[in-house]
């Protein structure tokens, strides 16, 4: 599924968007339901003639498999956007050359989803040919300007925004050039059938797209520009704090350039492309999936940086070591294509996490800047 926020579209990256499909992020999530529904028979039709009269009630239209599946994907992607907001916005200075001017929202239309999922998006999400806001990053300029999920996007700085099958990628190009030169953007939207003008401030943020992976293996992937958490990992993590631990770790790997250092950028990118589609090819996850295990020194460096990212975003870091130890115990390195198989140096990592947590606590007590 999609992912989380370009200069304005999924996952915050000024690059071609993809929303749950090989078109989109985006990630992450970002930010988000249905096919043709057939009305069920009226209840009254099946009531025997002798039965007491009762108020007729219509049976809700049958929910298709695509509608139900897309609904779940959208809910999980929305959750990822929510968790990612503080991490992306509050750590722009640590992301350095990977930070960008962003508007802080994702946008999609029905063509953001493939096949029967396009029909599902039209029925459940109300998507049509035109781009609509699919998610707003909390704390961003878009959120402060009052942009809402479901708003239709008509124009930016007087330029009409595209519609149709390629609207996402075409709009990304429009927004990218505009946002790079301005501190805010004048936008024309439609809400409840009425046109409105909004001035949307630019937000400096880490330009990582956060995607949902439609697979049940307990893993997370980072290819240098994107972060993907599988639904299996989200289910294991359970609460938002633990989801943030995994997300921050992926961000740290991207900031430190580990995918390139491991020469695994292409492999991880293809896995993210595949798993972010509504119906991924799970045969790609057989064995190791071609992913090299992360060197423990790199992993520990990413763990340490991740803790700073978390603390600066307002997340508690007290339970980090416990979470990663629990994950390694439940899913040891012998289980291929789960997190520990790709990050096997658990003992080395836990020691680094404990040292970094202690250092951060000292800085927080002394009210010093939280920088590695």
C-alpha positions in Angstrom: 0.0 0.0 0.0 1.0 3.5 -0.2 3.2 5.1 1.4 3.9 8.3 3.3 4.4 11.9 2.0 6.1 13.4 -1.0 6.5 17.1 -1.2 2.9 16.4 -1.0 2.1 12.9 -2.0 2.9 9.4 -0.5 5.7 9.3 1.9 7.1 12.6 1.7 9.4 12.2 -1.2 9.6 14.3 -4.3 9.6 11.4 -6.6 7.1 9.4 -8.5 4.3 8.3 -6.2 2.9 5.0 -5.8 0.0 4.2 -3.6 -0.4 0.5 -2.8 0.6 -0.4 -6.3 3.5 -0.3 -8.7 2.4 3.3 -9.4 3.1 4.7 -6.0 5.3 4.8 -1.3 4.0 5.3 0.7 5.2 4.2 1.7 4.1 4.7 3.4 0.9 4.9 4.4 1.1 6.7 4.5 -0.3 7.8 4.3 -4.9 4.5 2.9 -11.9 0.8 -0.5 -14.1 -1.4 -2.6 -15.4 -3.0 -5.8 -18.9 -3.2 -7.2 -21.3 -4.1 -4.4 -24.4 -6.1 -5.1 -27.5 -5.2 -3.0 -28.7 -8.1 -0.9 -32.4 -9.1 -1.0 -34.7 -7.1 1.2 -35.3 -8.8 4.5 -39.1 -8.5 4.0 -38.8 -10.8 1.0 -37.8 -13.8 3.1 -40.4 -13.2 5.9 -43.3 -15.8 5.8 -46.7 -14.3 5.1 -48.0 -15.4 8.4 -45.3 -13.8 10.4 -46.1 -10.6 12.4 -45.6 -7.4 10.5 -42.2 -5.8 11.2 -40.4 -2.7 10.0 -38.7 -3.5 6.8 -34.9 -3.2 7.0 -32.5 -3.3 4.0 -29.5 -5.6 4.2 -26.3 -3.7 3.7 -24.6 -4.2 0.3 -22.3 -7.2 0.3 -18.7 -6.2 1.0 -16.4 -7.6 -1.6 -13.0 -9.1 -0.8 -11.2 -6.2 -2.4 -13.3 -3.6 -0.4 -12.5 -5.4 2.9 -8.8 -5.8 2.0 -8.4 -2.2 0.9 -10.2 -1.0 4.0 -7.7 -2.8 6.2 -4.7 -1.5 4.2 -5.9 2.1 4.4 -6.3 1.9 8.2 -2.8 0.5 8.7 -1.3 3.1 6.4 -3.1 5.9 8.2 -1.6 4.5 11.4 1.9 4.5 10.0 1.5 8.1 8.9 0.4 9.0 12.4 3.4 7.4 14.0 5.8 8.8 11.4 4.8 12.4 11.7 7.0 13.4 14.7 9.9 11.3 13.5 10.0 12.9 10.1 9.4 16.5 11.1 11.4 16.8 14.3 14.5 15.2 12.9 15.0 17.2 9.7 18.4 18.4 10.8 19.7 14.9 11.5 18.5 13.7 8.0 20.8 16.4 6.5 20.8 16.0 2.7 17.8 13.7 2.9 15.5 16.5 4.3 13.2 18.4 1.9 10.6 21.1 1.8 7.3 19.3 2.0 3.7 20.2 2.2 2.9 17.3 4.4 0.0 15.4 2.8 -0.6 12.5 0.5 -3.0 12.5 -2.4 -4.6 9.8 -4.5 -7.3 9.0 -7.0 -8.9 5.7 -7.9 -6.1 5.0 -10.4 -3.7 4.9 -7.5 -4.9 1.3 -7.0 -4.7 -1.5 -9.5 -7.5 -3.7 -11.0 -10.4 -4.4 -8.8 -8.9 -2.2 -6.1 -9.6 0.9 -8.3 -13.3 0.0 -8.1 -13.0 -0.6 -4.4 -11.4 2.8 -3.9 -14.2 4.4 -5.8 -16.9 2.7 -3.7 -15.4 2.9 -0.3 -13.1 5.9 -0.4 -15.2 7.9 -2.9 -12.2 8.3 -5.2 -12.7 9.3 -8.8 -10.6 10.7 -11.6 -9.4 13.7 -9.5 -6.8 13.7 -6.8 -8.1 13.8 -3.2 -6.1 14.2 0.0 -5.6 10.7 1.4 -3.7 11.7 4.5 -2.3 14.8 6.3 0.9 14.6 8.4 0.3 15.8 11.9 2.3 18.9 12.7 2.9 19.7 9.0 2.1 22.9 7.2 -0.8 21.2 5.6 -2.3 20.3 9.0 -1.8 23.9 10.3 -3.5 25.3 7.1 -6.6 23.1 7.8 -6.2 20.7 4.9 -8.4 17.6 5.5 -8.5 14.1 4.3 -11.0 13.9 1.5 -10.4 17.4 0.2 -10.3 17.5 -3.6 -7.2 19.1 -5.2 -7.9 21.5 -8.0 -4.9 23.9 -8.4 -1.6 25.0 -6.9 -0.4 28.6 -7.5 -2.9 28.9 -10.2 -1.8 25.8 -12.1 -4.6 23.3 -12.6 -3.7 19.9 -11.2 -3.9 16.8 -13.4 -6.5 14.0 -13.1 -6.8 10.5 -14.6 -4.5 7.5 -14.6 -1.2 9.4 -14.2 -2.4 12.2 -11.9 -0.1 11.2 -9.0 3.2 11.3 -10.9 2.2 14.4 -12.9 1.1 16.3 -9.7 4.3 15.3 -7.9 6.3 17.1 -10.6 4.1 20.2 -10.3 4.4 20.3 -6.5 8.1 19.5 -6.5 9.1 22.5 -8.5 6.8 24.8 -6.6 7.7 23.8 -3.1 11.4 24.0 -3.7 11.1 27.8 -4.3 8.5 28.9 -1.8 7.8 29.0 1.9 4.1 28.4 1.3 1.8 27.4 -1.5 -1.6 28.8 -2.5 -3.9 25.9 -3.2 -7.4 25.7 -4.5 -9.4 22.8 -3.1 -13.0 21.6 -3.1 -14.7 20.5 0.1 -18.4 19.6 0.4 -19.0 20.8 -3.1 -17.5 24.3 -2.5 -14.2 25.7 -3.7 -11.8 27.1 -1.1 -8.4 28.7 -1.2 -5.8 27.7 1.3 -2.3 28.9 2.0 -0.2 25.9 2.9 3.1 26.5 4.6 6.1 24.4 3.6 7.4 22.0 6.2 11.1 20.9 6.4 11.1 17.2 7.1 13.0 14.0 6.4 11.9 13.0 2.9 11.4 9.3 3.6 8.3 7.6 2.4 6.8 5.1 4.8 5.0 2.2 3.3 2.8 -0.7 4.4 4.0 -4.1 3.4 1.1 -6.5 2.6 2.7 -9.7 4.0 2.6 -11.5 7.3 6.3 -12.0 7.8 7.6 -10.0 10.8 10.0 -7.6 9.1 10.9 -4.1 8.0 12.9 -2.9 5.1 14.8 0.3 4.2 16.3 1.0 0.8 17.8 4.4 1.4 14.7 6.4 0.5 11.8 4.4 1.8 10.9 2.4 4.9 8.4 -0.4 4.8 6.9 -2.3 7.7 5.0 -5.5 7.0 1.6 -6.0 8.5 3.1 -8.9 10.4 5.6 -6.5 12.1 2.8 -4.1 12.9 0.8 -6.9 14.5 3.8 -8.0 16.5 4.6 -4.5 17.7 1.0 -3.9 18.8 1.3 -0.3 20.2 2.4 2.8 18.4 5.6 3.2 20.5 6.9 -0.1 19.3 5.9 0.7 15.7 8.0 3.9 16.2 11.0 1.8 17.3 10.9 -0.1 14.0 10.3 3.0 11.9 13.1 5.0 13.5 15.5 2.1 13.0 14.6 2.1 9.3 15.1 5.9 9.1 18.5 5.5 10.8 19.6 2.9 8.3 18.6 5.3 5.5 20.4 8.3 7.1 23.6 6.2 7.5 23.5 4.9 4.0 23.5 1.3 5.0 21.6 -0.1 2.0 24.3 1.3 -0.3 27.1 0.2 1.9 25.7 -3.4 1.9 25.2 -3.2 -1.8 21.6 -4.2 -1.3 19.8 -1.1 -2.4 18.3 -2.7 -5.6 17.3 -5.9 -3.7 15.6 -4.0 -0.9 14.0 -1.6 -3.4 12.4 -4.5 -5.3 11.1 -6.0 -2.1 9.5 -2.8 -1.1 8.0 -2.3 -4.6 6.5 -5.8 -4.4 5.2 -5.7 -0.8 3.6 -2.3 -1.1 1.2 -3.6 -3.8 -2.2 -4.9 -2.6 -1.4 -8.4 -3.8 2.4 -9.0 -3.6 4.3 -11.9 -5.0 5.2 -13.7 -1.8 7.5 -16.1 -3.7 10.0 -13.2 -3.5 10.3 -13.9 0.3 11.4 -17.5 -0.1 14.7 -18.0 1.7 16.5 -14.8 2.5 14.9 -12.9 -0.4 18.4 -12.0 -1.5 18.9 -9.7 1.5 22.4 -9.8 3.2 22.4 -9.9 7.0 23.3 -6.5 8.4 26.8 -6.3 10.0 26.4 -5.9 13.7 28.4 -2.7 13.8 26.1 -1.1 11.3 23.1 -2.3 13.1 24.3 -1.0 16.5 25.0 2.4 14.9 21.5 2.5 13.5 20.0 1.5 16.8 21.9 4.3 18.5 20.8 7.0 16.0 17.2 5.6 16.1 17.0 6.3 19.8 17.9 9.9 19.3 15.3 10.2 16.5 12.7 8.7 18.9 13.6 10.9 21.9 13.5 14.1 19.7 10.1 13.0 18.4 8.7 12.6 22.0 8.7 8.9 22.1 9.8 7.0 25.2 13.0 5.0 24.7 12.8 3.1 28.0 11.3 0.0 26.4 13.5 -0.2 23.3 15.9 -2.9 24.5 13.0 -5.0 25.8 11.2 -4.7 22.5 14.1 -5.8 20.4 15.0 -8.7 22.7 11.4 -9.9 22.7 11.4 -9.8 18.9 14.6 -11.8 18.7 13.3 -14.3 21.1 9.9 -14.8 19.3 11.5 -14.7 15.8 15.1 -15.9 16.0 17.6 -15.7 13.2 16.7 -19.2 12.1 13.3 -18.0 10.8 14.1 -16.8 7.3 12.7 -13.5 6.1 11.9 -12.2 9.5 13.7 -9.3 11.1 16.3 -11.1 13.2 17.4 -13.2 10.2 18.4 -9.9 8.5 19.7 -8.3 11.8 21.3 -11.2 13.7 23.6 -9.4 16.1 21.0 -9.1 18.9 23.4 -9.2 21.9 25.7 -6.6 20.4 22.8 -4.4 19.5 21.2 -4.6 23.0 24.5 -3.5 24.6 24.7 -0.5 22.3 21.0 0.4 22.9 21.5 0.3 26.7 24.6 2.6 26.4 22.8 5.1 24.2 19.7 5.2 26.4 21.9 6.0 29.4 23.7 8.8 27.4 20.4 10.3 26.2 19.0 10.3 29.8 22.1 12.2 31.0 21.6 14.8 28.2 17.9 15.1 28.9 18.6 15.7 32.6 21.2 18.3 31.8 18.8 19.9 29.2 21.5 19.5 26.5 20.7 19.2 22.8 19.8 15.7 21.8 22.4 15.1 19.1 24.4 11.9 18.6 
